[in-house]
Amino acid sequence: MTENRQSTEGVRQLYYLHGAALVLYACSFVTDRGVAEDVVQGIFLRLLRQPGPVPERPAAYLFRAVRNAALNARRDRSRDAPLARHEVWLNHPQGGRETALAVEEALRALPEEQMEVVVMRIWGGMTLAEAAEATGVPLNTAASRYRYAIGKLREHLKPYEKVISGEGSA
């Protein structure tokens, strides 16, 4: 931790940089998007209310905090209904709902520990070292989880290859 204090503007910038990826990440632990959004907002509210030192690696800190809060929320809401099968987690810029649903289905098919590393790496823009730190595992473990997950995603999404690459139509 550094000695600088987190400013309101600094927290806002962290939210704009990482908010969407953090919500997607929280969706991997909780039953619906609303709960995931609440988890993420709670982390940022805590940052605003209790300013402390700026983490040296803010992304790793945020993902770890969201993971812990989401696991707590999942435990607290263990009787909730499961996530609606066609509730969209991802926002596709061109409105490709079918493609987004295919990616989400492929993500849901991954083991939790593999999905979290993929979300951190791809949507969170984190390095594997940062993902390892956020999940509390060695770098080689995070790298293996990522490698296995990417292989599984490729296999699962093979039927959509032309659509995802933009060669086909949805």
C-alpha positions in Angstrom: 0.0 0.0 0.0 1.2 3.5 -0.7 0.6 6.5 1.6 -1.7 8.3 -0.8 -5.3 8.4 0.1 -8.0 7.4 -2.4 -9.9 10.4 -3.7 -13.5 10.5 -4.8 -12.3 11.1 -8.3 -9.9 8.2 -8.0 -12.7 5.8 -6.9 -14.8 7.1 -9.8 -12.0 6.3 -12.2 -11.5 2.8 -10.8 -15.3 2.2 -11.2 -15.2 3.3 -14.9 -12.1 1.2 -15.6 -13.2 -1.9 -13.8 -16.9 -1.7 -12.9 -18.3 -3.7 -15.8 -15.7 -6.5 -15.5 -16.3 -6.6 -11.7 -20.1 -7.0 -12.2 -19.4 -9.8 -14.7 -17.0 -11.4 -12.2 -19.6 -11.2 -9.4 -22.2 -12.8 -11.7 -20.0 -15.9 -11.6 -20.7 -16.3 -7.8 -24.2 -15.0 -7.2 -27.7 -15.8 -8.6 -28.6 -12.7 -10.5 -27.2 -9.5 -12.0 -28.9 -7.3 -9.5 -27.1 -9.0 -6.6 -23.8 -8.8 -8.5 -24.3 -5.0 -9.1 -25.1 -4.6 -5.4 -21.9 -6.4 -4.4 -19.8 -4.2 -6.7 -21.5 -1.0 -5.6 -20.9 -2.0 -2.0 -17.2 -2.3 -2.6 -17.0 1.1 -4.1 -19.2 2.7 -1.4 -16.8 1.2 1.2 -13.9 2.8 -0.7 -15.7 6.1 -0.6 -16.8 5.9 3.0 -13.6 4.6 4.5 -10.8 6.1 2.5 -7.6 4.4 3.2 -4.3 3.9 1.4 -4.5 3.3 -2.3 -3.7 -0.3 -3.1 -0.5 -0.8 -5.1 -2.5 -3.1 -7.5 -6.0 -1.7 -7.4 -7.5 -4.2 -9.9 -6.2 -7.2 -7.9 -7.6 -5.6 -4.7 -11.0 -4.9 -6.3 -11.4 -8.4 -7.8 -10.4 -10.0 -4.5 -12.9 -7.7 -2.6 -15.7 -8.5 -5.0 -14.9 -12.2 -4.8 -15.1 -12.2 -1.0 -18.3 -10.0 -1.0 -19.9 -12.1 -3.7 -19.2 -15.4 -1.8 -20.7 -13.8 1.3 -23.7 -12.7 -0.6 -24.1 -16.2 -2.2 -23.9 -17.8 1.3 -26.4 -15.3 2.6 -28.8 -15.8 -0.3 -28.3 -19.6 -0.7 -32.1 -20.1 -1.0 -32.5 -17.7 -3.9 -33.7 -18.9 -7.3 -31.0 -19.7 -9.8 -29.9 -17.2 -12.5 -32.4 -16.9 -15.3 -30.9 -18.9 -18.2 -31.3 -16.1 -20.7 -30.5 -13.1 -18.5 -27.7 -11.4 -20.4 -24.5 -10.9 -18.4 -22.5 -9.3 -21.2 -23.3 -6.2 -23.2 -22.4 -6.7 -26.8 -21.6 -3.3 -28.5 -23.3 -4.4 -31.8 -26.3 -5.9 -30.0 -25.3 -9.5 -30.8 -27.5 -11.1 -28.1 -27.1 -14.6 -29.5 -23.3 -14.3 -29.5 -23.3 -12.9 -26.0 -25.5 -15.7 -24.8 -23.2 -18.3 -26.4 -20.2 -16.8 -24.6 -22.1 -16.6 -21.3 -23.2 -20.2 -21.7 -19.6 -21.2 -22.3 -18.4 -19.3 -19.3 -21.1 -20.9 -17.1 -19.9 -24.3 -18.2 -16.4 -23.6 -16.8 -15.4 -24.6 -13.3 -15.7 -21.5 -11.0 -11.9 -21.2 -10.5 -11.3 -21.2 -14.3 -14.1 -18.7 -15.0 -12.8 -16.2 -12.5 -9.3 -16.1 -14.0 -10.8 -15.7 -17.5 -13.1 -12.9 -16.4 -10.2 -11.1 -14.7 -7.8 -11.5 -17.6 -10.2 -10.8 -20.5 -12.8 -8.4 -19.2 -10.8 -7.1 -16.2 -7.6 -6.5 -18.2 -5.5 -8.0 -15.5 -2.3 -9.8 -15.9 -2.1 -13.4 -14.8 0.1 -12.3 -11.9 -2.7 -9.9 -10.8 -5.3 -12.6 -11.2 -3.2 -15.0 -9.1 -2.9 -12.4 -6.4 -6.6 -11.6 -6.4 -7.5 -15.3 -6.1 -4.8 -16.1 -3.7 -3.2 -18.9 -5.8 0.3 -19.2 -7.2 1.0 -17.7 -10.7 1.4 -21.1 -12.3 -1.9 -22.2 -11.0 -3.6 -19.1 -12.4 -1.9 -19.6 -15.7 -3.0 -23.3 -15.8 -6.6 -22.4 -15.0 -6.5 -19.7 -17.7 -5.0 -22.1 -20.3 -7.5 -24.9 -19.5 -10.4 -22.5 -19.6 -9.4 -21.0 -23.0 -9.2 -24.5 -24.4 -12.7 -25.3 -23.1 -14.1 -22.0 -24.3 -12.7 -22.6 -27.8 -14.2 -26.1 -27.9 -17.6 -24.9 -26.6 -17.7 -21.9 -29.0 -16.4 -23.8 -32.1 -20.0 -23.8 -33.7 -20.0 -20.0 -33.4 -16.6 -19.4 -34.7 -17.7 -17.7 -38.0 -20.3 -15.5 -36.1 -17.9 -14.4 -33.4 -15.1 -13.6 -35.9 -17.6 -11.6 -38.0 -17.5 -13.9 -41.0 -21.1 -15.2 -40.6 -24.4 -13.7 -39.6 -26.3 -14.4 -36.4 
